[in-house]
Amino acid sequence: MITLSGIHKSFGPNQVLRGVDLVVPTGQSMVIIGGSGTGKSVLLKCILGLVQPDAGSISIDGEDATTAARDVFLARFGMLFQGGALFDSLPVWQNVAFRLLRGSLKRPRAEAREIAIEKLRRVGLKPETADLYPAELSGGMQKRVGLARAIAAEPEIIFFDEPTTGLDPIMAGVINELIREIVTEMGATAMAITHDMSSVRAIADRVAMLHGGVIQWTGPISEMDATPDPYVQQFIHGRAEGPIEAVR
């Protein structure tokens, strides 16, 4: 579904991506792991067109992402943002139905509200949550609302940016289970970035290790623990010693 070839991106003298090659198969969940500041979020932004790569190509289902019609292209995606990114001034249902109330996906207001309430139910929130505001919700509930918004328009591809950041271990486990269930039900292609190994093990079909601006290793989750790759082994076991230098 997603093919990245030779992706480079620099910000001034800082070379963040130095030739990323990666294939995300249709209907599978790819999780990109790597330390903070390794370019995981930049890579995601390149795919979404929020950041323009300096070199390389990105194709979505065989179509060049840089030449695709913008509205049609973006309509294929859903996104769960790291901090929830809910609009404080809008009630929950309007947050969930945000894309359904405007643009190429616009639906009648009553229909958009019904869809929002159904998606809230899918992530375990009661219908009365719909008329609350984000500030009235706990962190875990806000994350669920963000997940409901990500799936509201039935996207083919869903991105997850650090989906369990800021959550306690129990709520993180709940969100991981929801993500896995929903991606499987929808048959969507998923791409997540995280440094939380519990999330990796819960939601990944395949894993890619990003370090030094390139993909150091990629393979099925079932092979991650056994790979001799020193970058992967140091990262998944949290070792201070290894090829990844700890910032002191």
Contacts in CASP RR format, 6 or more apart in sequence:
PFRMAT RR
TARGET T0000
AUTHOR 0000-0000-0000
METHOD contacts of the structure
MODEL  1
MITLSGIHKSFGPNQVLRGVDLVVPTGQSMVIIGGSGTGKSVLLKCILGL
VQPDAGSISIDGEDATTAARDVFLARFGMLFQGGALFDSLPVWQNVAFRL
LRGSLKRPRAEAREIAIEKLRRVGLKPETADLYPAELSGGMQKRVGLARA
IAAEPEIIFFDEPTTGLDPIMAGVINELIREIVTEMGATAMAITHDMSSV
RAIADRVAMLHGGVIQWTGPISEMDATPDPYVQQFIHGRAEGPIEAVR
1 24 0 8 1.000
1 25 0 8 1.000
1 26 0 8 1.000
1 27 0 8 1.000
1 60 0 8 1.000
1 61 0 8 1.000
1 156 0 8 1.000
1 157 0 8 1.000
1 189 0 8 1.000
2 22 0 8 1.000
2 23 0 8 1.000
2 24 0 8 1.000
2 30 0 8 1.000
2 47 0 8 1.000
2 58 0 8 1.000
2 59 0 8 1.000
2 60 0 8 1.000
2 157 0 8 1.000
2 189 0 8 1.000
2 191 0 8 1.000
3 22 0 8 1.000
3 23 0 8 1.000
3 24 0 8 1.000
3 57 0 8 1.000
3 58 0 8 1.000
3 59 0 8 1.000
3 62 0 8 1.000
4 20 0 8 1.000
4 21 0 8 1.000
4 22 0 8 1.000
4 23 0 8 1.000
4 43 0 8 1.000
4 46 0 8 1.000
4 47 0 8 1.000
4 56 0 8 1.000
4 57 0 8 1.000
4 58 0 8 1.000
5 21 0 8 1.000
5 56 0 8 1.000
5 57 0 8 1.000
5 58 0 8 1.000
6 19 0 8 1.000
6 20 0 8 1.000
6 21 0 8 1.000
6 55 0 8 1.000
6 56 0 8 1.000
6 57 0 8 1.000
7 17 0 8 1.000
7 19 0 8 1.000
7 20 0 8 1.000
7 21 0 8 1.000
7 43 0 8 1.000
7 46 0 8 1.000
7 53 0 8 1.000
7 55 0 8 1.000
7 56 0 8 1.000
7 57 0 8 1.000
7 58 0 8 1.000
8 15 0 8 1.000
8 17 0 8 1.000
8 18 0 8 1.000
8 19 0 8 1.000
8 20 0 8 1.000
8 53 0 8 1.000
8 54 0 8 1.000
8 55 0 8 1.000
8 56 0 8 1.000
9 15 0 8 1.000
9 16 0 8 1.000
9 17 0 8 1.000
9 42 0 8 1.000
9 46 0 8 1.000
9 51 0 8 1.000
9 53 0 8 1.000
9 54 0 8 1.000
10 16 0 8 1.000
10 17 0 8 1.000
10 54 0 8 1.000
15 213 0 8 1.000
16 37 0 8 1.000
16 39 0 8 1.000
16 42 0 8 1.000
16 213 0 8 1.000
17 39 0 8 1.000
17 42 0 8 1.000
17 43 0 8 1.000
17 46 0 8 1.000
17 53 0 8 1.000
17 213 0 8 1.000
17 214 0 8 1.000
18 212 0 8 1.000
18 213 0 8 1.000
18 214 0 8 1.000
19 55 0 8 1.000
19 56 0 8 1.000
19 213 0 8 1.000
19 214 0 8 1.000
20 43 0 8 1.000
20 210 0 8 1.000
20 213 0 8 1.000
20 214 0 8 1.000
20 215 0 8 1.000
21 214 0 8 1.000
21 215 0 8 1.000
22 30 0 8 1.000
22 32 0 8 1.000
22 208 0 8 1.000
22 215 0 8 1.000
22 218 0 8 1.000
24 30 0 8 1.000
24 189 0 8 1.000
24 191 0 8 1.000
24 206 0 8 1.000
25 189 0 8 1.000
25 205 0 8 1.000
25 206 0 8 1.000
26 61 0 8 1.000
26 189 0 8 1.000
27 187 0 8 1.000
27 188 0 8 1.000
27 189 0 8 1.000
27 190 0 8 1.000
28 189 0 8 1.000
28 190 0 8 1.000
28 205 0 8 1.000
28 206 0 8 1.000
29 180 0 8 1.000
29 183 0 8 1.000
29 189 0 8 1.000
29 190 0 8 1.000
29 191 0 8 1.000
29 192 0 8 1.000
29 203 0 8 1.000
29 204 0 8 1.000
29 205 0 8 1.000
29 206 0 8 1.000
30 189 0 8 1.000
30 190 0 8 1.000
30 191 0 8 1.000
30 192 0 8 1.000
30 204 0 8 1.000
30 205 0 8 1.000
30 206 0 8 1.000
30 207 0 8 1.000
30 208 0 8 1.000
31 191 0 8 1.000
31 192 0 8 1.000
31 193 0 8 1.000
31 194 0 8 1.000
31 199 0 8 1.000
31 200 0 8 1.000
31 203 0 8 1.000
31 204 0 8 1.000
31 206 0 8 1.000
31 207 0 8 1.000
31 208 0 8 1.000
31 221 0 8 1.000
32 40 0 8 1.000
32 43 0 8 1.000
32 191 0 8 1.000
32 192 0 8 1.000
32 193 0 8 1.000
32 194 0 8 1.000
32 207 0 8 1.000
32 208 0 8 1.000
32 209 0 8 1.000
32 210 0 8 1.000
33 193 0 8 1.000
33 194 0 8 1.000
33 195 0 8 1.000
33 197 0 8 1.000
33 200 0 8 1.000
33 207 0 8 1.000
33 208 0 8 1.000
33 209 0 8 1.000
33 210 0 8 1.000
33 232 0 8 1.000
33 235 0 8 1.000
33 236 0 8 1.000
34 40 0 8 1.000
34 195 0 8 1.000
34 209 0 8 1.000
34 210 0 8 1.000
34 211 0 8 1.000
34 235 0 8 1.000
35 195 0 8 1.000
35 211 0 8 1.000
35 235 0 8 1.000
35 244 0 8 1.000
36 195 0 8 1.000
38 210 0 8 1.000
38 211 0 8 1.000
38 212 0 8 1.000
38 213 0 8 1.000
39 210 0 8 1.000
39 213 0 8 1.000
40 193 0 8 1.000
40 210 0 8 1.000
41 161 0 8 1.000
41 193 0 8 1.000
42 51 0 8 1.000
43 193 0 8 1.000
43 210 0 8 1.000
44 159 0 8 1.000
44 161 0 8 1.000
44 191 0 8 1.000
44 193 0 8 1.000
45 51 0 8 1.000
46 52 0 8 1.000
46 53 0 8 1.000
46 58 0 8 1.000
47 58 0 8 1.000
47 60 0 8 1.000
47 65 0 8 1.000
47 159 0 8 1.000
47 191 0 8 1.000
48 74 0 8 1.000
48 77 0 8 1.000
48 79 0 8 1.000
48 159 0 8 1.000
49 65 0 8 1.000
49 66 0 8 1.000
57 64 0 8 1.000
57 66 0 8 1.000
58 64 0 8 1.000
58 65 0 8 1.000
58 66 0 8 1.000
59 65 0 8 1.000
60 68 0 8 1.000
60 73 0 8 1.000
60 76 0 8 1.000
60 157 0 8 1.000
61 156 0 8 1.000
65 73 0 8 1.000
71 103 0 8 1.000
71 104 0 8 1.000
72 104 0 8 1.000
75 99 0 8 1.000
75 104 0 8 1.000
75 105 0 8 1.000
75 153 0 8 1.000
75 155 0 8 1.000
76 155 0 8 1.000
76 156 0 8 1.000
76 157 0 8 1.000
77 155 0 8 1.000
77 156 0 8 1.000
77 157 0 8 1.000
77 158 0 8 1.000
77 159 0 8 1.000
78 150 0 8 1.000
78 151 0 8 1.000
78 153 0 8 1.000
78 155 0 8 1.000
78 157 0 8 1.000
78 158 0 8 1.000
78 159 0 8 1.000
79 150 0 8 1.000
79 158 0 8 1.000
79 159 0 8 1.000
79 160 0 8 1.000
79 161 0 8 1.000
80 143 0 8 1.000
80 146 0 8 1.000
80 147 0 8 1.000
80 149 0 8 1.000
80 150 0 8 1.000
80 158 0 8 1.000
80 159 0 8 1.000
80 160 0 8 1.000
80 161 0 8 1.000
80 163 0 8 1.000
80 179 0 8 1.000
81 146 0 8 1.000
81 161 0 8 1.000
82 161 0 8 1.000
82 162 0 8 1.000
82 163 0 8 1.000
82 165 0 8 1.000
83 162 0 8 1.000
83 165 0 8 1.000
84 142 0 8 1.000
84 143 0 8 1.000
84 145 0 8 1.000
84 146 0 8 1.000
85 146 0 8 1.000
86 92 0 8 1.000
86 95 0 8 1.000
86 134 0 8 1.000
86 142 0 8 1.000
86 145 0 8 1.000
86 146 0 8 1.000
86 149 0 8 1.000
87 94 0 8 1.000
87 95 0 8 1.000
87 98 0 8 1.000
87 134 0 8 1.000
88 133 0 8 1.000
88 134 0 8 1.000
88 135 0 8 1.000
89 133 0 8 1.000
90 98 0 8 1.000
90 133 0 8 1.000
91 130 0 8 1.000
91 131 0 8 1.000
91 132 0 8 1.000
91 133 0 8 1.000
92 116 0 8 1.000
92 120 0 8 1.000
92 125 0 8 1.000
92 129 0 8 1.000
92 130 0 8 1.000
92 131 0 8 1.000
92 132 0 8 1.000
92 133 0 8 1.000
92 134 0 8 1.000
92 137 0 8 1.000
92 145 0 8 1.000
93 113 0 8 1.000
93 116 0 8 1.000
93 117 0 8 1.000
93 120 0 8 1.000
93 130 0 8 1.000
93 131 0 8 1.000
94 101 0 8 1.000
94 116 0 8 1.000
95 134 0 8 1.000
95 145 0 8 1.000
95 146 0 8 1.000
95 149 0 8 1.000
96 115 0 8 1.000
96 116 0 8 1.000
96 119 0 8 1.000
96 120 0 8 1.000
96 130 0 8 1.000
96 145 0 8 1.000
96 146 0 8 1.000
96 148 0 8 1.000
96 149 0 8 1.000
96 152 0 8 1.000
97 107 0 8 1.000
97 112 0 8 1.000
97 113 0 8 1.000
97 115 0 8 1.000
97 116 0 8 1.000
97 149 0 8 1.000
97 152 0 8 1.000
98 149 0 8 1.000
98 152 0 8 1.000
99 105 0 8 1.000
99 149 0 8 1.000
99 152 0 8 1.000
99 153 0 8 1.000
100 106 0 8 1.000
100 107 0 8 1.000
100 111 0 8 1.000
100 112 0 8 1.000
100 115 0 8 1.000
100 116 0 8 1.000
100 152 0 8 1.000
100 153 0 8 1.000
101 107 0 8 1.000
101 109 0 8 1.000
101 112 0 8 1.000
105 153 0 8 1.000
107 115 0 8 1.000
113 130 0 8 1.000
115 152 0 8 1.000
116 130 0 8 1.000
116 148 0 8 1.000
116 152 0 8 1.000
117 127 0 8 1.000
117 130 0 8 1.000
119 148 0 8 1.000
119 149 0 8 1.000
119 151 0 8 1.000
119 152 0 8 1.000
120 126 0 8 1.000
120 127 0 8 1.000
120 129 0 8 1.000
120 130 0 8 1.000
120 144 0 8 1.000
120 145 0 8 1.000
120 148 0 8 1.000
121 127 0 8 1.000
122 148 0 8 1.000
122 151 0 8 1.000
122 182 0 8 1.000
123 144 0 8 1.000
123 145 0 8 1.000
123 147 0 8 1.000
123 148 0 8 1.000
123 178 0 8 1.000
123 182 0 8 1.000
124 144 0 8 1.000
124 178 0 8 1.000
125 141 0 8 1.000
125 144 0 8 1.000
125 145 0 8 1.000
125 148 0 8 1.000
129 137 0 8 1.000
129 141 0 8 1.000
129 145 0 8 1.000
134 142 0 8 1.000
134 145 0 8 1.000
137 145 0 8 1.000
139 166 0 8 1.000
139 167 0 8 1.000
139 171 0 8 1.000
140 167 0 8 1.000
140 171 0 8 1.000
140 175 0 8 1.000
143 163 0 8 1.000
143 164 0 8 1.000
143 167 0 8 1.000
143 171 0 8 1.000
143 175 0 8 1.000
144 175 0 8 1.000
144 178 0 8 1.000
147 163 0 8 1.000
147 175 0 8 1.000
147 178 0 8 1.000
147 179 0 8 1.000
147 182 0 8 1.000
150 158 0 8 1.000
150 159 0 8 1.000
150 160 0 8 1.000
151 158 0 8 1.000
151 182 0 8 1.000
151 186 0 8 1.000
154 186 0 8 1.000
155 188 0 8 1.000
156 188 0 8 1.000
156 189 0 8 1.000
157 188 0 8 1.000
157 189 0 8 1.000
157 190 0 8 1.000
157 191 0 8 1.000
158 183 0 8 1.000
158 186 0 8 1.000
158 188 0 8 1.000
158 189 0 8 1.000
158 190 0 8 1.000
158 191 0 8 1.000
159 190 0 8 1.000
159 191 0 8 1.000
159 192 0 8 1.000
160 179 0 8 1.000
160 190 0 8 1.000
160 191 0 8 1.000
160 192 0 8 1.000
160 193 0 8 1.000
160 194 0 8 1.000
160 203 0 8 1.000
161 192 0 8 1.000
161 193 0 8 1.000
162 193 0 8 1.000
162 194 0 8 1.000
162 195 0 8 1.000
162 196 0 8 1.000
163 175 0 8 1.000
163 176 0 8 1.000
163 179 0 8 1.000
163 192 0 8 1.000
163 194 0 8 1.000
163 199 0 8 1.000
163 203 0 8 1.000
164 171 0 8 1.000
164 172 0 8 1.000
164 173 0 8 1.000
164 175 0 8 1.000
164 176 0 8 1.000
164 194 0 8 1.000
164 196 0 8 1.000
164 198 0 8 1.000
164 199 0 8 1.000
165 196 0 8 1.000
167 175 0 8 1.000
169 198 0 8 1.000
172 196 0 8 1.000
172 198 0 8 1.000
172 199 0 8 1.000
173 198 0 8 1.000
173 202 0 8 1.000
176 198 0 8 1.000
176 199 0 8 1.000
176 202 0 8 1.000
176 203 0 8 1.000
177 202 0 8 1.000
179 190 0 8 1.000
179 192 0 8 1.000
179 202 0 8 1.000
179 203 0 8 1.000
180 202 0 8 1.000
180 203 0 8 1.000
182 188 0 8 1.000
183 190 0 8 1.000
183 203 0 8 1.000
190 203 0 8 1.000
192 199 0 8 1.000
192 203 0 8 1.000
192 204 0 8 1.000
194 200 0 8 1.000
195 235 0 8 1.000
197 236 0 8 1.000
200 207 0 8 1.000
200 221 0 8 1.000
200 224 0 8 1.000
200 236 0 8 1.000
201 221 0 8 1.000
204 221 0 8 1.000
205 220 0 8 1.000
205 221 0 8 1.000
206 218 0 8 1.000
206 219 0 8 1.000
206 220 0 8 1.000
206 221 0 8 1.000
207 218 0 8 1.000
207 219 0 8 1.000
207 220 0 8 1.000
207 221 0 8 1.000
207 224 0 8 1.000
208 215 0 8 1.000
208 217 0 8 1.000
208 218 0 8 1.000
208 219 0 8 1.000
209 215 0 8 1.000
209 216 0 8 1.000
209 217 0 8 1.000
209 218 0 8 1.000
209 229 0 8 1.000
209 231 0 8 1.000
209 232 0 8 1.000
209 235 0 8 1.000
210 216 0 8 1.000
211 231 0 8 1.000
211 235 0 8 1.000
211 243 0 8 1.000
211 244 0 8 1.000
216 229 0 8 1.000
216 231 0 8 1.000
216 232 0 8 1.000
217 227 0 8 1.000
217 229 0 8 1.000
217 231 0 8 1.000
217 232 0 8 1.000
219 227 0 8 1.000
224 232 0 8 1.000
224 236 0 8 1.000
225 236 0 8 1.000
227 233 0 8 1.000
230 242 0 8 1.000
230 243 0 8 1.000
231 243 0 8 1.000
231 244 0 8 1.000
233 239 0 8 1.000
234 241 0 8 1.000
234 242 0 8 1.000
234 243 0 8 1.000
234 244 0 8 1.000
235 244 0 8 1.000
240 246 0 8 1.000
END
